[in-house]
Amino acid sequence: MTLLYLIRHGRSTWNAEGRVQGQADAPLDDTGREQARKLARKLQDIDFDAFYSSPLSRASETAKIVAEPHDLPITFDERLMERSFGNWTGKMGAEVDEEIKNQPHINWRLDGAPGGESRLQVSNRAATAFNEILQGHHGQTIAIVSHGGLLGIYLEHLLGLPLDTPVWIHFGNTAVARLRIENGQIHIISINDDSHLDMKSQ
């Protein structure tokens, strides 16, 4: 049995501002670091065998905080980076919403932002990366720190949903999805678990 913990990074400076991040390297803010510390305390008794992370700083710093109690190295993989949002990168969310509203004939969900990645491109690179990780850690417990967009698209892939299905799987900052892989079957135990954020700071 393989256990997979999918973790979104803590709040970044651009999350706080409402900016589109994509593959821009906005760091965690103080709230994001506290979120990561709370998650680290929640997961400190889990017997992890490996940690993987996107190399973007908001994910890598989250991974370092969560991995610290386990004294394990972190493998950074560029395929775990967030979806590229091309020309939308750095824009305020409201600006992007206005652009989408003014061009209703374009399927942004599938095609992506101008100059960015399509949904198929993200799904393919995520599936390739996760398949390799799972093959290398059969029967182990793995933590992967990545980004909300990529993790949601990967879960949709696992569920066999067509790319144009109007479903959005949400990951809050430092939220966790737990998956169990057994006898070739994938069981989703939880999605978007951020109960650790209710813990009092120490």
C-alpha positions in Angstrom: 0.0 0.0 0.0 1.3 3.4 -1.0 0.2 6.6 0.7 0.4 9.9 -1.1 0.0 13.3 0.6 -0.6 16.1 -1.8 0.0 19.5 -0.2 -0.5 23.0 -1.5 2.0 25.7 -0.4 1.3 28.2 2.3 0.0 31.7 1.5 2.3 33.8 -0.6 2.7 37.5 -0.9 0.8 37.4 -4.2 -1.9 35.2 -2.8 -2.5 37.9 -0.2 -2.6 40.6 -3.0 -4.9 38.6 -5.2 -2.4 38.4 -8.1 -2.2 35.6 -10.6 1.0 33.8 -9.9 1.5 30.9 -12.2 5.2 30.2 -12.4 6.3 33.6 -10.9 8.3 33.1 -7.8 6.4 35.0 -5.1 7.6 33.9 -1.6 5.6 33.0 1.4 4.4 35.8 3.7 4.3 35.5 7.4 0.8 34.0 7.4 2.0 31.4 4.9 5.0 30.4 7.1 2.7 30.0 10.1 0.3 27.9 8.1 3.3 25.6 7.1 4.4 25.4 10.7 0.9 24.3 11.8 0.9 21.7 9.1 4.3 20.5 10.1 3.0 19.9 13.7 0.0 18.0 12.4 2.1 15.7 10.2 5.1 15.3 12.5 4.1 11.8 13.6 3.6 10.5 10.0 6.4 8.1 9.0 7.2 9.7 5.6 9.7 8.0 3.3 10.2 10.8 0.8 9.4 14.5 0.2 9.0 16.1 -3.2 8.4 19.7 -4.1 8.0 22.3 -6.8 11.1 24.4 -6.8 9.2 27.7 -6.7 10.0 29.4 -3.3 6.4 29.4 -1.9 6.3 25.6 -2.4 10.0 24.9 -1.5 9.8 26.8 1.7 6.6 25.1 2.7 8.2 21.7 2.0 11.3 22.6 4.1 9.2 23.5 7.1 7.0 20.4 6.8 10.0 18.1 6.2 12.1 19.4 9.0 10.8 17.1 11.8 11.4 14.1 9.5 15.1 14.7 8.7 14.6 13.8 5.1 15.9 15.4 1.9 13.6 17.1 -0.5 13.6 16.3 -4.2 12.7 19.3 -6.3 11.0 18.7 -9.6 10.2 21.4 -12.1 7.3 19.4 -13.4 5.5 20.1 -10.1 5.5 23.8 -10.8 2.1 25.6 -11.1 0.4 26.0 -14.5 2.0 28.8 -16.5 -0.5 31.7 -16.9 1.6 33.5 -19.6 0.5 37.1 -20.1 -1.8 37.0 -17.1 1.1 36.5 -14.7 1.2 39.3 -12.1 -2.2 40.7 -13.0 -4.9 41.2 -10.4 -7.6 38.5 -10.4 -10.2 41.1 -11.2 -8.3 42.2 -14.3 -8.3 38.6 -15.5 -12.0 38.1 -14.8 -12.7 41.2 -16.9 -10.6 39.8 -19.8 -12.5 36.5 -19.6 -15.8 38.3 -19.5 -15.0 40.3 -22.6 -13.9 37.3 -24.7 -16.6 34.6 -23.9 -15.9 32.8 -27.2 -12.5 31.6 -25.9 -12.4 28.5 -23.7 -9.7 29.7 -21.2 -10.2 26.6 -19.0 -9.0 24.4 -21.8 -6.7 26.7 -23.9 -5.1 28.6 -21.0 -4.0 32.2 -20.8 -2.3 33.9 -23.8 1.2 32.6 -23.8 0.5 30.1 -21.0 -0.1 26.4 -20.8 -3.2 24.5 -21.9 -5.1 22.2 -19.5 -3.9 19.2 -21.5 -0.2 20.3 -21.1 -0.5 20.6 -17.4 -2.4 17.4 -17.0 0.2 15.5 -19.0 3.3 16.8 -17.2 1.6 16.3 -13.8 0.6 12.7 -14.6 4.1 11.9 -15.9 5.8 13.3 -12.8 3.4 11.6 -10.3 3.6 8.3 -12.1 7.4 8.3 -11.9 7.3 9.2 -8.2 4.8 6.5 -7.4 6.8 3.9 -9.3 9.9 4.8 -7.4 8.2 4.6 -3.9 6.0 1.6 -4.1 4.6 0.7 -0.7 5.9 3.9 0.9 4.5 7.2 2.2 5.2 10.2 0.1 4.6 13.9 0.6 4.4 16.2 -2.5 4.3 20.0 -2.1 3.0 21.8 -5.1 0.3 24.3 -6.3 -3.5 24.4 -6.2 -4.0 24.5 -10.0 -1.7 21.6 -10.7 -2.9 19.4 -7.9 -6.5 20.0 -8.8 -5.9 19.1 -12.4 -4.0 15.9 -11.4 -6.9 14.8 -9.2 -9.3 15.4 -12.0 -7.0 13.2 -14.2 -7.1 10.4 -11.5 -10.9 10.6 -11.4 -11.0 10.2 -15.2 -12.8 13.5 -15.8 -12.7 14.8 -19.3 -10.6 18.0 -19.6 -13.7 20.1 -20.4 -15.7 18.9 -17.4 -16.8 22.1 -15.5 -15.3 20.9 -12.2 -12.8 22.8 -10.1 -11.1 20.9 -7.2 -10.1 23.5 -4.6 -6.9 23.4 -2.5 -6.7 26.1 0.2 -3.2 27.2 1.3 -1.5 24.2 3.0 -4.6 22.1 2.4 -3.9 18.3 2.0 -5.3 15.6 -0.1 -4.6 12.0 1.0 -4.6 9.1 -1.4 -4.1 5.4 -0.9 -2.9 3.3 -3.8 -3.5 -0.4 -3.3 -3.7 -3.3 -5.8 -3.7 -0.9 -8.7 -6.6 1.1 -7.3 -6.5 4.7 -6.1 -8.6 5.6 -3.1 -9.1 9.3 -2.2 -9.2 9.5 1.6 -9.6 13.3 1.9 -9.4 16.5 -0.2 -8.7 20.1 0.9 -8.1 19.2 4.5 -6.9 22.3 6.3 -8.1 21.4 9.8 -4.6 22.1 11.1 -5.2 25.8 10.5 -7.6 25.8 13.5 -4.7 24.8 15.8 -3.5 27.6 18.1 -0.1 29.0 17.3 2.8 27.8 19.5 
